[in-house]
Amino acid sequence: MSTDVHSNGNAPNSKAFKIFIGYDPREDVAYEVCRYSLLKRSSIPLEIIPIKQSELREKGLYWRERGKLESTEFSFSRFLTPHLANFEGWAMFVDCDFLYLGDIKELRDMVDDKYALMCVQHNYAPKETTKMDGAVQTVYPRKNWSSMVLYNCGHPKNKVLTPEIVNTESGAFLHRFTWLEDEEIGEVPFVWNFLVGHNKVVEGDPATFPKSIHYTLGGPWFEAWKDCEFGDLWIKELEEYKKATEKKVD
């Protein structure tokens, strides 16, 4: 898997925090902006790894056929995160349709070894029947919990997430974290997985302002979602990313 280590001026001996981002060729620009927003605001070293289905298939780690309800290429491959991190330390998985506005160090500092994983525990039942570019919208318990997860990769319970299990188990088993007991799932504030169209900013309450925005129904990289809420922030980040990329080329 290709990686991207960025130290942001930190000591080179600092161990980078691993972040796996779900990658889909249809949303390449979303991946690049998500990655850029993470690196730009991080005060700790990061190692960013795209989860690309084609690479996983080449390595024999992923072989399941794509189901009709899978809206992205990483619908199931995301659960290989602990395996890809060698079942060591803490690592994060995040969908590519996120824009980070806060320093990821704040989130990483919330990790608690008593949990097997930590996430925003949304109570989310979308009214829409489609999302993104016409993909079917499904409703199920713990929806969007798996869209951004801090994995305690060395936790004994997560050893179950072998390629065999990830390739054969049901969506219900994986997306609902059925291999864990409820008390093994820690909670982080909703502002770290702020769902556009669902979560709300309360005026005068800084605790409700998003640290990362999740364009779960579709983002400005799709024509139909160019004018979505917080879309202007994503467009601004895209422009910054393009300028930064042009400078590197020069």
C-alpha positions in Angstrom: 0.0 0.0 0.0 1.3 3.5 -0.8 1.9 5.6 2.3 2.5 9.3 3.0 4.5 10.2 6.1 4.4 13.9 7.1 6.1 15.2 10.2 5.0 18.8 10.3 8.3 19.8 11.9 8.0 17.2 14.7 11.0 15.2 15.9 11.8 12.6 13.2 11.8 9.8 15.9 8.2 10.5 16.8 6.1 7.5 15.7 3.6 8.6 13.1 -0.1 8.1 13.8 -1.5 5.8 11.0 -4.6 7.0 9.2 -6.2 4.8 6.6 -8.5 6.6 4.2 -11.1 4.8 2.1 -10.3 5.3 -1.6 -12.7 5.1 -4.5 -11.6 6.1 -8.1 -14.8 8.0 -8.6 -13.9 10.2 -5.6 -10.2 10.7 -6.1 -10.4 14.4 -5.5 -12.3 13.9 -2.2 -9.5 11.6 -1.0 -6.9 14.2 -1.9 -8.7 17.0 -0.1 -9.4 14.8 3.0 -5.7 13.9 3.1 -4.6 17.5 2.6 -6.9 18.8 5.3 -5.6 16.3 7.8 -1.9 17.0 7.1 -2.4 20.8 7.0 -3.8 21.0 10.5 -2.0 18.2 12.3 0.6 19.0 15.0 1.7 15.4 15.1 3.4 13.2 12.5 0.9 11.3 10.4 1.3 8.3 8.1 -1.6 8.3 5.6 -2.5 5.2 3.7 -5.2 5.0 1.1 -7.2 1.7 1.2 -7.4 0.9 -2.5 -9.4 -2.2 -3.4 -7.3 -2.9 -6.5 -4.1 -3.1 -4.4 -5.7 -5.3 -1.8 -6.9 -7.7 -4.5 -3.4 -7.9 -6.0 -2.0 -8.8 -2.6 -4.7 -11.5 -2.0 -6.2 -9.6 1.0 -9.6 -8.8 -0.6 -11.6 -11.0 -2.9 -15.3 -10.6 -2.1 -17.6 -9.6 -5.0 -19.2 -6.2 -4.8 -22.8 -6.3 -3.6 -25.6 -4.1 -4.9 -25.8 -2.1 -1.7 -22.1 -1.1 -1.6 -21.9 2.6 -2.5 -18.1 2.7 -2.4 -15.2 0.4 -3.1 -14.2 0.5 0.6 -17.6 -0.5 2.0 -16.0 -3.7 3.4 -12.3 -3.3 2.9 -12.3 -0.6 5.7 -12.4 -3.4 8.3 -9.0 -4.6 7.3 -7.5 -1.5 9.1 -6.3 -3.5 12.2 -4.7 -6.2 9.9 -3.1 -3.5 7.7 -1.7 -1.9 10.9 -0.2 -5.3 11.9 -2.6 -5.5 14.8 -0.4 -3.0 16.7 -1.1 0.3 18.4 -3.9 2.7 17.5 -4.9 3.6 14.0 -7.8 5.4 12.4 -10.0 4.6 9.4 -12.0 7.4 7.8 -14.1 7.6 4.6 -12.7 9.9 1.9 -15.7 12.3 2.1 -14.5 14.1 5.2 -13.0 17.6 5.5 -10.9 18.1 8.7 -11.1 21.5 10.4 -9.4 20.5 13.7 -6.0 19.1 14.7 -6.2 15.3 14.6 -3.9 15.3 17.7 -7.0 16.2 19.7 -8.8 13.1 18.6 -5.8 10.8 18.9 -5.4 12.1 22.5 -8.9 10.7 23.4 -7.9 7.1 22.9 -8.4 4.8 25.8 -6.9 1.3 25.9 -9.9 -0.1 27.7 -11.8 0.1 24.4 -11.4 -2.1 21.3 -12.4 0.9 19.1 -13.9 4.4 19.5 -16.2 6.3 17.2 -19.0 8.8 17.0 -22.1 6.9 18.0 -24.7 8.5 15.7 -28.4 7.9 15.9 -28.9 8.4 12.2 -31.8 7.3 10.0 -31.6 9.2 6.6 -34.8 10.1 4.9 -33.2 10.1 1.4 -33.4 7.0 -0.7 -30.3 7.8 -2.7 -26.9 9.4 -1.9 -23.8 10.5 -3.8 -24.2 9.9 -7.6 -27.4 7.8 -7.3 -26.1 5.1 -5.0 -28.8 3.4 -2.9 -29.2 4.8 0.6 -29.6 2.0 3.2 -30.8 2.3 6.8 -29.4 0.0 9.5 -28.5 0.2 13.2 -25.3 2.0 14.0 -25.3 3.6 10.6 -22.2 5.8 10.0 -20.5 4.5 13.1 -17.9 2.7 10.8 -17.3 5.8 8.7 -14.6 7.1 11.1 -13.1 4.7 13.6 -10.2 4.8 16.0 -9.1 1.1 16.2 -7.1 -0.3 19.1 -5.4 -2.6 16.7 -3.7 -4.7 19.4 -6.9 -5.4 21.3 -7.4 -9.2 21.5 -11.0 -8.9 20.2 -9.9 -7.1 17.0 -7.7 -10.1 16.0 -10.9 -11.6 14.6 -10.7 -9.1 11.7 -8.7 -11.3 9.4 -8.9 -11.0 5.6 -11.0 -14.3 5.7 -13.6 -12.7 8.1 -13.7 -9.4 6.2 -14.3 -11.1 2.9 -17.0 -13.5 4.1 -18.9 -11.9 7.0 -22.1 -10.0 6.4 -22.5 -6.2 6.4 -24.5 -6.4 9.6 -21.7 -8.3 11.4 -19.0 -5.8 10.3 -20.8 -2.4 10.2 -22.5 -3.0 13.6 -19.2 -4.1 15.2 -20.9 -7.4 16.2 -17.6 -9.0 17.2 -17.5 -6.6 20.2 -19.6 -6.1 23.4 -21.2 -2.7 23.7 -18.9 -1.7 26.6 -15.9 -2.3 24.3 -16.9 0.5 22.0 -15.9 4.0 23.2 -17.5 7.2 22.2 -16.0 10.4 20.8 -17.8 13.8 20.4 -20.1 14.1 17.3 -18.1 17.1 16.0 -15.4 14.6 14.8 -17.9 13.0 12.4 -20.3 15.9 11.8 -23.0 14.7 9.4 -24.0 17.3 6.8 -27.8 17.5 6.8 -28.2 15.7 10.2 -26.0 17.4 12.9 -26.5 21.1 13.6 -24.3 23.9 14.8 -25.9 25.7 17.8 -25.1 29.4 17.7 -23.0 30.5 20.7 -22.0 26.9 21.5 -18.5 26.1 20.3 -18.9 22.5 21.4 -21.2 22.0 18.4 -18.9 23.4 15.7 -17.5 20.6 13.5 -13.9 19.4 13.8 -14.4 17.3 10.7 -17.3 17.5 8.3 -18.7 14.3 6.7 -20.5 14.9 3.4 -22.3 11.5 3.8 -25.0 12.2 1.2 -22.6 13.6 -1.4 -20.1 16.4 -1.5 -19.2 19.3 -3.9 -17.1 17.0 -6.0 -20.4 15.7 -7.4 -22.3 18.2 -9.6 -25.6 17.5 -7.8 -24.1 18.4 -4.4 -22.1 21.6 -5.3 -24.3 23.8 -3.2 -24.6 21.5 -0.1 -24.1 22.9 3.4 -20.4 23.5 4.2 -19.7 23.0 0.5 -17.9 26.3 0.4 -15.4 25.1 3.0 -14.6 22.1 0.9 -14.2 24.2 -2.3 -11.9 26.5 -0.5 -9.8 23.6 0.7 -9.7 22.2 -2.9 -8.3 25.5 -4.2 -5.6 25.5 -1.5 -4.7 21.9 -2.2 -4.4 22.7 -6.0 -2.1 25.7 -5.3 0.0 23.6 -2.9 0.3 20.9 -5.6 1.3 23.4 -8.3 4.0 24.8 -6.0 5.5 21.3 -5.6 5.5 20.8 -9.4 7.3 24.2 -9.9 
